[in-house]
Structures are given as structure tokens and as C-alpha cells.
Amino acid sequence: MQMEKLLRKLSHLEFVNDQIATELHQIDTLLRAIGFSDGLKSVKNAAREIYDQEQKLKSDQDKSQA
């Protein structure tokens, strides 16, 4: 019985993984189509740069208020 339950859980997780992989591929394709040369990787890098700049600005403002 336990083995059947584990196999059902595994099957569900494989299904969910396939869905997520498909969605990521579609998002990556769309991002490349609108000009992000490396797709999702380009967006992640841009988001990281924006986040880092905002953190630096916040840190600089905190230092100037101290």
C-alpha cells in the first residue's frame, strides 16, 4: 500500500515538473522574441542589477541619515 501511494506521488510530481518545464520554455521563447537575447537568463540578470542598485541606494541613504 505504501509503495502505491509513493508511486502516485511520484507520478504527480513528474506531471507537475513537466508542466513547469513547459511553462519556463514558453516564457523563455517569448522573452527571446521580444529582445532579451538570453531569454529568462537576461531578465534575471536585469532584475538582479536593478535590485542591487536599489539596495545600494538604500544603503547610501541610510548612511547619510546616520
CHARMM internal coordinates of N, CA and C (Angstrom, degrees):
IC EDIT
DIST 1 N 1 CA 1.4513
DIST 1 CA 1 C 1.5353
ANGL 1 N 1 CA 1 C 111.41
DIST 1 C 2 N 1.2964
ANGL 1 CA 1 C 2 N 116.20
DIHE 1 N 1 CA 1 C 2 N -46.70
DIST 2 N 2 CA 1.4669
ANGL 1 C 2 N 2 CA 120.65
DIHE 1 CA 1 C 2 N 2 CA 179.51
DIST 2 CA 2 C 1.5287
ANGL 2 N 2 CA 2 C 110.73
DIHE 1 C 2 N 2 CA 2 C -59.96
DIST 2 C 3 N 1.3211
ANGL 2 CA 2 C 3 N 116.56
DIHE 2 N 2 CA 2 C 3 N -39.62
DIST 3 N 3 CA 1.4624
ANGL 2 C 3 N 3 CA 120.46
DIHE 2 CA 2 C 3 N 3 CA -179.66
DIST 3 CA 3 C 1.5285
ANGL 3 N 3 CA 3 C 110.30
DIHE 2 C 3 N 3 CA 3 C -64.50
DIST 3 C 4 N 1.3180
ANGL 3 CA 3 C 4 N 118.07
DIHE 3 N 3 CA 3 C 4 N -40.38
DIST 4 N 4 CA 1.4656
ANGL 3 C 4 N 4 CA 121.14
DIHE 3 CA 3 C 4 N 4 CA 178.08
DIST 4 CA 4 C 1.5205
ANGL 4 N 4 CA 4 C 111.01
DIHE 3 C 4 N 4 CA 4 C -61.94
DIST 4 C 5 N 1.3160
ANGL 4 CA 4 C 5 N 115.76
DIHE 4 N 4 CA 4 C 5 N -41.96
DIST 5 N 5 CA 1.4683
ANGL 4 C 5 N 5 CA 120.80
DIHE 4 CA 4 C 5 N 5 CA 179.21
DIST 5 CA 5 C 1.5306
ANGL 5 N 5 CA 5 C 110.35
DIHE 4 C 5 N 5 CA 5 C -63.37
DIST 5 C 6 N 1.3057
ANGL 5 CA 5 C 6 N 116.60
DIHE 5 N 5 CA 5 C 6 N -42.96
DIST 6 N 6 CA 1.4712
ANGL 5 C 6 N 6 CA 120.77
DIHE 5 CA 5 C 6 N 6 CA 178.94
DIST 6 CA 6 C 1.5224
ANGL 6 N 6 CA 6 C 111.52
DIHE 5 C 6 N 6 CA 6 C -65.09
DIST 6 C 7 N 1.3338
ANGL 6 CA 6 C 7 N 116.56
DIHE 6 N 6 CA 6 C 7 N -39.31
DIST 7 N 7 CA 1.4601
ANGL 6 C 7 N 7 CA 120.05
DIHE 6 CA 6 C 7 N 7 CA 179.05
DIST 7 CA 7 C 1.5250
ANGL 7 N 7 CA 7 C 111.22
DIHE 6 C 7 N 7 CA 7 C -67.01
DIST 7 C 8 N 1.3414
ANGL 7 CA 7 C 8 N 117.74
DIHE 7 N 7 CA 7 C 8 N -37.50
DIST 8 N 8 CA 1.4734
ANGL 7 C 8 N 8 CA 120.72
DIHE 7 CA 7 C 8 N 8 CA 176.30
DIST 8 CA 8 C 1.5281
ANGL 8 N 8 CA 8 C 110.22
DIHE 7 C 8 N 8 CA 8 C -64.98
DIST 8 C 9 N 1.3272
ANGL 8 CA 8 C 9 N 115.47
DIHE 8 N 8 CA 8 C 9 N -42.38
DIST 9 N 9 CA 1.4694
ANGL 8 C 9 N 9 CA 120.10
DIHE 8 CA 8 C 9 N 9 CA 179.05
DIST 9 CA 9 C 1.5353
ANGL 9 N 9 CA 9 C 110.07
DIHE 8 C 9 N 9 CA 9 C -62.92
DIST 9 C 10 N 1.3165
ANGL 9 CA 9 C 10 N 116.09
DIHE 9 N 9 CA 9 C 10 N -43.89
DIST 10 N 10 CA 1.4688
ANGL 9 C 10 N 10 CA 120.88
DIHE 9 CA 9 C 10 N 10 CA 178.55
DIST 10 CA 10 C 1.5274
ANGL 10 N 10 CA 10 C 110.81
DIHE 9 C 10 N 10 CA 10 C -61.15
DIST 10 C 11 N 1.3202
ANGL 10 CA 10 C 11 N 115.82
DIHE 10 N 10 CA 10 C 11 N -43.71
DIST 11 N 11 CA 1.4614
ANGL 10 C 11 N 11 CA 119.96
DIHE 10 CA 10 C 11 N 11 CA 179.00
DIST 11 CA 11 C 1.5247
ANGL 11 N 11 CA 11 C 110.94
DIHE 10 C 11 N 11 CA 11 C -61.32
DIST 11 C 12 N 1.3303
ANGL 11 CA 11 C 12 N 116.67
DIHE 11 N 11 CA 11 C 12 N -42.04
DIST 12 N 12 CA 1.4696
ANGL 11 C 12 N 12 CA 120.38
DIHE 11 CA 11 C 12 N 12 CA 178.51
DIST 12 CA 12 C 1.5245
ANGL 12 N 12 CA 12 C 111.00
DIHE 11 C 12 N 12 CA 12 C -63.87
DIST 12 C 13 N 1.3247
ANGL 12 CA 12 C 13 N 116.76
DIHE 12 N 12 CA 12 C 13 N -43.98
DIST 13 N 13 CA 1.4626
ANGL 12 C 13 N 13 CA 120.57
DIHE 12 CA 12 C 13 N 13 CA -179.69
DIST 13 CA 13 C 1.5294
ANGL 13 N 13 CA 13 C 111.74
DIHE 12 C 13 N 13 CA 13 C -64.37
DIST 13 C 14 N 1.3222
ANGL 13 CA 13 C 14 N 117.22
DIHE 13 N 13 CA 13 C 14 N -37.36
DIST 14 N 14 CA 1.4626
ANGL 13 C 14 N 14 CA 120.33
DIHE 13 CA 13 C 14 N 14 CA 176.50
DIST 14 CA 14 C 1.5259
ANGL 14 N 14 CA 14 C 110.58
DIHE 13 C 14 N 14 CA 14 C -64.74
DIST 14 C 15 N 1.3326
ANGL 14 CA 14 C 15 N 116.56
DIHE 14 N 14 CA 14 C 15 N -40.02
DIST 15 N 15 CA 1.4609
ANGL 14 C 15 N 15 CA 121.42
DIHE 14 CA 14 C 15 N 15 CA 177.74
DIST 15 CA 15 C 1.5315
ANGL 15 N 15 CA 15 C 110.64
DIHE 14 C 15 N 15 CA 15 C -62.43
DIST 15 C 16 N 1.3229
ANGL 15 CA 15 C 16 N 116.92
DIHE 15 N 15 CA 15 C 16 N -47.39
DIST 16 N 16 CA 1.4630
ANGL 15 C 16 N 16 CA 121.44
DIHE 15 CA 15 C 16 N 16 CA 179.88
DIST 16 CA 16 C 1.5195
ANGL 16 N 16 CA 16 C 110.01
DIHE 15 C 16 N 16 CA 16 C -62.70
DIST 16 C 17 N 1.3244
ANGL 16 CA 16 C 17 N 117.26
DIHE 16 N 16 CA 16 C 17 N -42.41
DIST 17 N 17 CA 1.4631
ANGL 16 C 17 N 17 CA 121.31
DIHE 16 CA 16 C 17 N 17 CA 178.26
DIST 17 CA 17 C 1.5233
ANGL 17 N 17 CA 17 C 111.10
DIHE 16 C 17 N 17 CA 17 C -59.93
DIST 17 C 18 N 1.3116
ANGL 17 CA 17 C 18 N 117.44
DIHE 17 N 17 CA 17 C 18 N -42.87
DIST 18 N 18 CA 1.4610
ANGL 17 C 18 N 18 CA 121.04
DIHE 17 CA 17 C 18 N 18 CA 178.24
DIST 18 CA 18 C 1.5253
ANGL 18 N 18 CA 18 C 111.29
DIHE 17 C 18 N 18 CA 18 C -62.40
DIST 18 C 19 N 1.3325
ANGL 18 CA 18 C 19 N 116.53
DIHE 18 N 18 CA 18 C 19 N -41.41
DIST 19 N 19 CA 1.4663
ANGL 18 C 19 N 19 CA 119.96
DIHE 18 CA 18 C 19 N 19 CA 178.23
DIST 19 CA 19 C 1.5226
ANGL 19 N 19 CA 19 C 111.35
DIHE 18 C 19 N 19 CA 19 C -62.25
DIST 19 C 20 N 1.3153
ANGL 19 CA 19 C 20 N 116.12
DIHE 19 N 19 CA 19 C 20 N -45.69
DIST 20 N 20 CA 1.4619
ANGL 19 C 20 N 20 CA 120.69
DIHE 19 CA 19 C 20 N 20 CA -179.03
DIST 20 CA 20 C 1.5304
ANGL 20 N 20 CA 20 C 110.67
DIHE 19 C 20 N 20 CA 20 C -64.51
DIST 20 C 21 N 1.3067
ANGL 20 CA 20 C 21 N 116.66
DIHE 20 N 20 CA 20 C 21 N -43.02
DIST 21 N 21 CA 1.4666
ANGL 20 C 21 N 21 CA 120.30
DIHE 20 CA 20 C 21 N 21 CA 179.17
DIST 21 CA 21 C 1.5279
ANGL 21 N 21 CA 21 C 110.62
DIHE 20 C 21 N 21 CA 21 C -61.29
DIST 21 C 22 N 1.3263
ANGL 21 CA 21 C 22 N 116.75
DIHE 21 N 21 CA 21 C 22 N -40.85
DIST 22 N 22 CA 1.4637
ANGL 21 C 22 N 22 CA 120.90
DIHE 21 CA 21 C 22 N 22 CA 178.62
DIST 22 CA 22 C 1.5200
ANGL 22 N 22 CA 22 C 110.78
DIHE 21 C 22 N 22 CA 22 C -64.16
DIST 22 C 23 N 1.3310
ANGL 22 CA 22 C 23 N 116.82
DIHE 22 N 22 CA 22 C 23 N -45.06
DIST 23 N 23 CA 1.4650
ANGL 22 C 23 N 23 CA 121.23
DIHE 22 CA 22 C 23 N 23 CA 179.00
DIST 23 CA 23 C 1.5248
ANGL 23 N 23 CA 23 C 111.17
DIHE 22 C 23 N 23 CA 23 C -61.20
DIST 23 C 24 N 1.3226
ANGL 23 CA 23 C 24 N 117.34
DIHE 23 N 23 CA 23 C 24 N -44.55
DIST 24 N 24 CA 1.4661
ANGL 23 C 24 N 24 CA 120.52
DIHE 23 CA 23 C 24 N 24 CA 179.62
DIST 24 CA 24 C 1.5221
ANGL 24 N 24 CA 24 C 110.90
DIHE 23 C 24 N 24 CA 24 C -63.11
DIST 24 C 25 N 1.3037
ANGL 24 CA 24 C 25 N 116.97
DIHE 24 N 24 CA 24 C 25 N -39.86
DIST 25 N 25 CA 1.4663
ANGL 24 C 25 N 25 CA 120.22
DIHE 24 CA 24 C 25 N 25 CA 178.43
DIST 25 CA 25 C 1.5317
ANGL 25 N 25 CA 25 C 110.40
DIHE 24 C 25 N 25 CA 25 C -63.59
DIST 25 C 26 N 1.3330
ANGL 25 CA 25 C 26 N 116.97
DIHE 25 N 25 CA 25 C 26 N -43.07
DIST 26 N 26 CA 1.4646
ANGL 25 C 26 N 26 CA 120.49
DIHE 25 CA 25 C 26 N 26 CA 179.33
DIST 26 CA 26 C 1.5350
ANGL 26 N 26 CA 26 C 111.13
DIHE 25 C 26 N 26 CA 26 C -64.78
DIST 26 C 27 N 1.3129
ANGL 26 CA 26 C 27 N 117.07
DIHE 26 N 26 CA 26 C 27 N -42.23
DIST 27 N 27 CA 1.4686
ANGL 26 C 27 N 27 CA 120.68
DIHE 26 CA 26 C 27 N 27 CA 177.96
DIST 27 CA 27 C 1.5267
ANGL 27 N 27 CA 27 C 110.08
DIHE 26 C 27 N 27 CA 27 C -63.03
DIST 27 C 28 N 1.3218
ANGL 27 CA 27 C 28 N 116.79
DIHE 27 N 27 CA 27 C 28 N -45.15
DIST 28 N 28 CA 1.4587
ANGL 27 C 28 N 28 CA 121.25
DIHE 27 CA 27 C 28 N 28 CA 179.38
DIST 28 CA 28 C 1.5283
ANGL 28 N 28 CA 28 C 110.68
DIHE 27 C 28 N 28 CA 28 C -59.24
DIST 28 C 29 N 1.3096
ANGL 28 CA 28 C 29 N 116.91
DIHE 28 N 28 CA 28 C 29 N -43.99
DIST 29 N 29 CA 1.4657
ANGL 28 C 29 N 29 CA 121.92
DIHE 28 CA 28 C 29 N 29 CA 179.31
DIST 29 CA 29 C 1.5283
ANGL 29 N 29 CA 29 C 111.16
DIHE 28 C 29 N 29 CA 29 C -62.30
DIST 29 C 30 N 1.3253
ANGL 29 CA 29 C 30 N 117.07
DIHE 29 N 29 CA 29 C 30 N -44.84
DIST 30 N 30 CA 1.4673
ANGL 29 C 30 N 30 CA 120.83
DIHE 29 CA 29 C 30 N 30 CA 178.82
DIST 30 CA 30 C 1.5272
ANGL 30 N 30 CA 30 C 111.58
DIHE 29 C 30 N 30 CA 30 C -63.75
DIST 30 C 31 N 1.3176
ANGL 30 CA 30 C 31 N 116.71
DIHE 30 N 30 CA 30 C 31 N -42.32
DIST 31 N 31 CA 1.4669
ANGL 30 C 31 N 31 CA 119.86
DIHE 30 CA 30 C 31 N 31 CA 179.33
DIST 31 CA 31 C 1.5256
ANGL 31 N 31 CA 31 C 111.36
DIHE 30 C 31 N 31 CA 31 C -62.99
DIST 31 C 32 N 1.3091
ANGL 31 CA 31 C 32 N 116.99
DIHE 31 N 31 CA 31 C 32 N -39.77
DIST 32 N 32 CA 1.4694
ANGL 31 C 32 N 32 CA 120.31
DIHE 31 CA 31 C 32 N 32 CA 176.97
DIST 32 CA 32 C 1.5260
ANGL 32 N 32 CA 32 C 110.42
DIHE 31 C 32 N 32 CA 32 C -64.63
DIST 32 C 33 N 1.3346
ANGL 32 CA 32 C 33 N 116.15
DIHE 32 N 32 CA 32 C 33 N -37.33
DIST 33 N 33 CA 1.4671
ANGL 32 C 33 N 33 CA 120.93
DIHE 32 CA 32 C 33 N 33 CA -179.03
DIST 33 CA 33 C 1.5288
ANGL 33 N 33 CA 33 C 112.10
DIHE 32 C 33 N 33 CA 33 C -66.67
DIST 33 C 34 N 1.3351
ANGL 33 CA 33 C 34 N 117.53
DIHE 33 N 33 CA 33 C 34 N -28.43
DIST 34 N 34 CA 1.4689
ANGL 33 C 34 N 34 CA 119.40
DIHE 33 CA 33 C 34 N 34 CA -178.84
DIST 34 CA 34 C 1.5237
ANGL 34 N 34 CA 34 C 112.59
DIHE 33 C 34 N 34 CA 34 C -98.01
DIST 34 C 35 N 1.3453
ANGL 34 CA 34 C 35 N 116.73
DIHE 34 N 34 CA 34 C 35 N 7.81
DIST 35 N 35 CA 1.4558
ANGL 34 C 35 N 35 CA 118.22
DIHE 34 CA 34 C 35 N 35 CA 169.67
DIST 35 CA 35 C 1.5137
ANGL 35 N 35 CA 35 C 117.12
DIHE 34 C 35 N 35 CA 35 C 116.45
DIST 35 C 36 N 1.3092
ANGL 35 CA 35 C 36 N 118.78
DIHE 35 N 35 CA 35 C 36 N -1.85
DIST 36 N 36 CA 1.4654
ANGL 35 C 36 N 36 CA 119.47
DIHE 35 CA 35 C 36 N 36 CA 175.05
DIST 36 CA 36 C 1.5246
ANGL 36 N 36 CA 36 C 107.27
DIHE 35 C 36 N 36 CA 36 C -84.02
DIST 36 C 37 N 1.3120
ANGL 36 CA 36 C 37 N 116.14
DIHE 36 N 36 CA 36 C 37 N 104.94
DIST 37 N 37 CA 1.4683
ANGL 36 C 37 N 37 CA 121.10
DIHE 36 CA 36 C 37 N 37 CA -169.52
DIST 37 CA 37 C 1.5262
ANGL 37 N 37 CA 37 C 113.76
DIHE 36 C 37 N 37 CA 37 C -58.28
DIST 37 C 38 N 1.3044
ANGL 37 CA 37 C 38 N 117.60
DIHE 37 N 37 CA 37 C 38 N -34.71
DIST 38 N 38 CA 1.4614
ANGL 37 C 38 N 38 CA 120.57
DIHE 37 CA 37 C 38 N 38 CA 179.22
DIST 38 CA 38 C 1.5250
ANGL 38 N 38 CA 38 C 111.73
DIHE 37 C 38 N 38 CA 38 C -107.09
DIST 38 C 39 N 1.3230
ANGL 38 CA 38 C 39 N 116.58
DIHE 38 N 38 CA 38 C 39 N 19.53
DIST 39 N 39 CA 1.4560
ANGL 38 C 39 N 39 CA 121.27
DIHE 38 CA 38 C 39 N 39 CA 175.81
DIST 39 CA 39 C 1.5159
ANGL 39 N 39 CA 39 C 113.35
DIHE 38 C 39 N 39 CA 39 C 61.93
DIST 39 C 40 N 1.3094
ANGL 39 CA 39 C 40 N 115.23
DIHE 39 N 39 CA 39 C 40 N -130.24
DIST 40 N 40 CA 1.4609
ANGL 39 C 40 N 40 CA 121.52
DIHE 39 CA 39 C 40 N 40 CA -176.48
DIST 40 CA 40 C 1.5282
ANGL 40 N 40 CA 40 C 111.66
DIHE 39 C 40 N 40 CA 40 C -59.87
DIST 40 C 41 N 1.3081
ANGL 40 CA 40 C 41 N 116.66
DIHE 40 N 40 CA 40 C 41 N -35.43
DIST 41 N 41 CA 1.4683
ANGL 40 C 41 N 41 CA 120.57
DIHE 40 CA 40 C 41 N 41 CA 178.77
DIST 41 CA 41 C 1.5325
ANGL 41 N 41 CA 41 C 110.61
DIHE 40 C 41 N 41 CA 41 C -60.75
DIST 41 C 42 N 1.3323
ANGL 41 CA 41 C 42 N 117.46
DIHE 41 N 41 CA 41 C 42 N -40.57
DIST 42 N 42 CA 1.4706
ANGL 41 C 42 N 42 CA 121.41
DIHE 41 CA 41 C 42 N 42 CA 178.36
DIST 42 CA 42 C 1.5236
ANGL 42 N 42 CA 42 C 111.09
DIHE 41 C 42 N 42 CA 42 C -63.84
DIST 42 C 43 N 1.3253
ANGL 42 CA 42 C 43 N 116.43
DIHE 42 N 42 CA 42 C 43 N -42.03
DIST 43 N 43 CA 1.4651
ANGL 42 C 43 N 43 CA 120.40
DIHE 42 CA 42 C 43 N 43 CA -179.88
DIST 43 CA 43 C 1.5214
ANGL 43 N 43 CA 43 C 110.27
DIHE 42 C 43 N 43 CA 43 C -65.89
DIST 43 C 44 N 1.3171
ANGL 43 CA 43 C 44 N 116.94
DIHE 43 N 43 CA 43 C 44 N -41.97
DIST 44 N 44 CA 1.4628
ANGL 43 C 44 N 44 CA 120.28
DIHE 43 CA 43 C 44 N 44 CA 178.14
DIST 44 CA 44 C 1.5306
ANGL 44 N 44 CA 44 C 110.94
DIHE 43 C 44 N 44 CA 44 C -61.03
DIST 44 C 45 N 1.3333
ANGL 44 CA 44 C 45 N 116.41
DIHE 44 N 44 CA 44 C 45 N -42.87
DIST 45 N 45 CA 1.4676
ANGL 44 C 45 N 45 CA 120.03
DIHE 44 CA 44 C 45 N 45 CA 178.94
DIST 45 CA 45 C 1.5277
ANGL 45 N 45 CA 45 C 111.24
DIHE 44 C 45 N 45 CA 45 C -64.14
DIST 45 C 46 N 1.3276
ANGL 45 CA 45 C 46 N 116.76
DIHE 45 N 45 CA 45 C 46 N -42.39
DIST 46 N 46 CA 1.4680
ANGL 45 C 46 N 46 CA 120.54
DIHE 45 CA 45 C 46 N 46 CA 178.70
DIST 46 CA 46 C 1.5252
ANGL 46 N 46 CA 46 C 110.58
DIHE 45 C 46 N 46 CA 46 C -63.94
DIST 46 C 47 N 1.3087
ANGL 46 CA 46 C 47 N 117.01
DIHE 46 N 46 CA 46 C 47 N -43.34
DIST 47 N 47 CA 1.4638
ANGL 46 C 47 N 47 CA 120.92
DIHE 46 CA 46 C 47 N 47 CA 178.98
DIST 47 CA 47 C 1.5275
ANGL 47 N 47 CA 47 C 110.46
DIHE 46 C 47 N 47 CA 47 C -62.86
DIST 47 C 48 N 1.3251
ANGL 47 CA 47 C 48 N 117.28
DIHE 47 N 47 CA 47 C 48 N -40.63
DIST 48 N 48 CA 1.4675
ANGL 47 C 48 N 48 CA 121.01
DIHE 47 CA 47 C 48 N 48 CA 179.27
DIST 48 CA 48 C 1.5299
ANGL 48 N 48 CA 48 C 110.40
DIHE 47 C 48 N 48 CA 48 C -63.77
DIST 48 C 49 N 1.3277
ANGL 48 CA 48 C 49 N 117.02
DIHE 48 N 48 CA 48 C 49 N -41.84
DIST 49 N 49 CA 1.4635
ANGL 48 C 49 N 49 CA 120.36
DIHE 48 CA 48 C 49 N 49 CA 178.46
DIST 49 CA 49 C 1.5231
ANGL 49 N 49 CA 49 C 111.25
DIHE 48 C 49 N 49 CA 49 C -62.30
DIST 49 C 50 N 1.3270
ANGL 49 CA 49 C 50 N 116.82
DIHE 49 N 49 CA 49 C 50 N -45.33
DIST 50 N 50 CA 1.4677
ANGL 49 C 50 N 50 CA 120.74
DIHE 49 CA 49 C 50 N 50 CA 179.00
DIST 50 CA 50 C 1.5246
ANGL 50 N 50 CA 50 C 110.04
DIHE 49 C 50 N 50 CA 50 C -61.71
DIST 50 C 51 N 1.3191
ANGL 50 CA 50 C 51 N 116.48
DIHE 50 N 50 CA 50 C 51 N -45.86
DIST 51 N 51 CA 1.4598
ANGL 50 C 51 N 51 CA 120.94
DIHE 50 CA 50 C 51 N 51 CA 179.73
DIST 51 CA 51 C 1.5331
ANGL 51 N 51 CA 51 C 110.80
DIHE 50 C 51 N 51 CA 51 C -60.42
DIST 51 C 52 N 1.3273
ANGL 51 CA 51 C 52 N 116.49
DIHE 51 N 51 CA 51 C 52 N -46.97
DIST 52 N 52 CA 1.4633
ANGL 51 C 52 N 52 CA 120.55
DIHE 51 CA 51 C 52 N 52 CA -179.96
DIST 52 CA 52 C 1.5273
ANGL 52 N 52 CA 52 C 111.43
DIHE 51 C 52 N 52 CA 52 C -61.40
DIST 52 C 53 N 1.3405
ANGL 52 CA 52 C 53 N 117.27
DIHE 52 N 52 CA 52 C 53 N -40.66
DIST 53 N 53 CA 1.4602
ANGL 52 C 53 N 53 CA 120.81
DIHE 52 CA 52 C 53 N 53 CA 178.35
DIST 53 CA 53 C 1.5299
ANGL 53 N 53 CA 53 C 110.78
DIHE 52 C 53 N 53 CA 53 C -63.78
DIST 53 C 54 N 1.3286
ANGL 53 CA 53 C 54 N 116.44
DIHE 53 N 53 CA 53 C 54 N -42.22
DIST 54 N 54 CA 1.4634
ANGL 53 C 54 N 54 CA 120.11
DIHE 53 CA 53 C 54 N 54 CA 179.31
DIST 54 CA 54 C 1.5264
ANGL 54 N 54 CA 54 C 111.05
DIHE 53 C 54 N 54 CA 54 C -65.03
DIST 54 C 55 N 1.3192
ANGL 54 CA 54 C 55 N 116.75
DIHE 54 N 54 CA 54 C 55 N -39.31
DIST 55 N 55 CA 1.4652
ANGL 54 C 55 N 55 CA 120.17
DIHE 54 CA 54 C 55 N 55 CA 178.32
DIST 55 CA 55 C 1.5257
ANGL 55 N 55 CA 55 C 111.20
DIHE 54 C 55 N 55 CA 55 C -66.20
DIST 55 C 56 N 1.3350
ANGL 55 CA 55 C 56 N 116.16
DIHE 55 N 55 CA 55 C 56 N -39.85
DIST 56 N 56 CA 1.4655
ANGL 55 C 56 N 56 CA 119.58
DIHE 55 CA 55 C 56 N 56 CA 178.46
DIST 56 CA 56 C 1.5225
ANGL 56 N 56 CA 56 C 110.05
DIHE 55 C 56 N 56 CA 56 C -65.60
DIST 56 C 57 N 1.3273
ANGL 56 CA 56 C 57 N 117.47
DIHE 56 N 56 CA 56 C 57 N -42.95
DIST 57 N 57 CA 1.4511
ANGL 56 C 57 N 57 CA 121.70
DIHE 56 CA 56 C 57 N 57 CA 178.22
DIST 57 CA 57 C 1.5203
ANGL 57 N 57 CA 57 C 110.43
DIHE 56 C 57 N 57 CA 57 C -61.19
DIST 57 C 58 N 1.3169
ANGL 57 CA 57 C 58 N 116.77
DIHE 57 N 57 CA 57 C 58 N -44.66
DIST 58 N 58 CA 1.4657
ANGL 57 C 58 N 58 CA 121.07
DIHE 57 CA 57 C 58 N 58 CA 178.78
DIST 58 CA 58 C 1.5225
ANGL 58 N 58 CA 58 C 110.69
DIHE 57 C 58 N 58 CA 58 C -62.11
DIST 58 C 59 N 1.3242
ANGL 58 CA 58 C 59 N 116.00
DIHE 58 N 58 CA 58 C 59 N -43.08
DIST 59 N 59 CA 1.4615
ANGL 58 C 59 N 59 CA 120.79
DIHE 58 CA 58 C 59 N 59 CA 179.53
DIST 59 CA 59 C 1.5281
ANGL 59 N 59 CA 59 C 110.79
DIHE 58 C 59 N 59 CA 59 C -63.75
DIST 59 C 60 N 1.3363
ANGL 59 CA 59 C 60 N 116.58
DIHE 59 N 59 CA 59 C 60 N -42.22
DIST 60 N 60 CA 1.4599
ANGL 59 C 60 N 60 CA 120.72
DIHE 59 CA 59 C 60 N 60 CA 178.56
DIST 60 CA 60 C 1.5284
ANGL 60 N 60 CA 60 C 110.90
DIHE 59 C 60 N 60 CA 60 C -63.87
DIST 60 C 61 N 1.3301
ANGL 60 CA 60 C 61 N 117.27
DIHE 60 N 60 CA 60 C 61 N -39.37
DIST 61 N 61 CA 1.4636
ANGL 60 C 61 N 61 CA 121.06
DIHE 60 CA 60 C 61 N 61 CA 178.90
DIST 61 CA 61 C 1.5250
ANGL 61 N 61 CA 61 C 110.19
DIHE 60 C 61 N 61 CA 61 C -67.03
DIST 61 C 62 N 1.3286
ANGL 61 CA 61 C 62 N 117.63
DIHE 61 N 61 CA 61 C 62 N -40.30
DIST 62 N 62 CA 1.4680
ANGL 61 C 62 N 62 CA 120.92
DIHE 61 CA 61 C 62 N 62 CA 178.33
DIST 62 CA 62 C 1.5105
ANGL 62 N 62 CA 62 C 110.80
DIHE 61 C 62 N 62 CA 62 C -63.08
DIST 62 C 63 N 1.3493
ANGL 62 CA 62 C 63 N 116.76
DIHE 62 N 62 CA 62 C 63 N -40.23
DIST 63 N 63 CA 1.4548
ANGL 62 C 63 N 63 CA 120.54
DIHE 62 CA 62 C 63 N 63 CA -179.93
DIST 63 CA 63 C 1.5237
ANGL 63 N 63 CA 63 C 111.15
DIHE 62 C 63 N 63 CA 63 C -66.67
DIST 63 C 64 N 1.3218
ANGL 63 CA 63 C 64 N 116.95
DIHE 63 N 63 CA 63 C 64 N -38.19
DIST 64 N 64 CA 1.4692
ANGL 63 C 64 N 64 CA 120.07
DIHE 63 CA 63 C 64 N 64 CA -178.41
DIST 64 CA 64 C 1.5210
ANGL 64 N 64 CA 64 C 111.65
DIHE 63 C 64 N 64 CA 64 C -72.17
DIST 64 C 65 N 1.3322
ANGL 64 CA 64 C 65 N 117.12
DIHE 64 N 64 CA 64 C 65 N -24.24
DIST 65 N 65 CA 1.4720
ANGL 64 C 65 N 65 CA 120.38
DIHE 64 CA 64 C 65 N 65 CA 178.87
DIST 65 CA 65 C 1.5261
ANGL 65 N 65 CA 65 C 111.81
DIHE 64 C 65 N 65 CA 65 C -84.15
DIST 65 C 66 N 1.3293
ANGL 65 CA 65 C 66 N 116.69
DIHE 65 N 65 CA 65 C 66 N -16.97
DIST 66 N 66 CA 1.4661
ANGL 65 C 66 N 66 CA 120.02
DIHE 65 CA 65 C 66 N 66 CA -177.61
DIST 66 CA 66 C 1.5061
ANGL 66 N 66 CA 66 C 112.80
DIHE 65 C 66 N 66 CA 66 C -77.61
END
COOR INIT
IC SEED 1 N 1 CA 1 C
IC BUILD
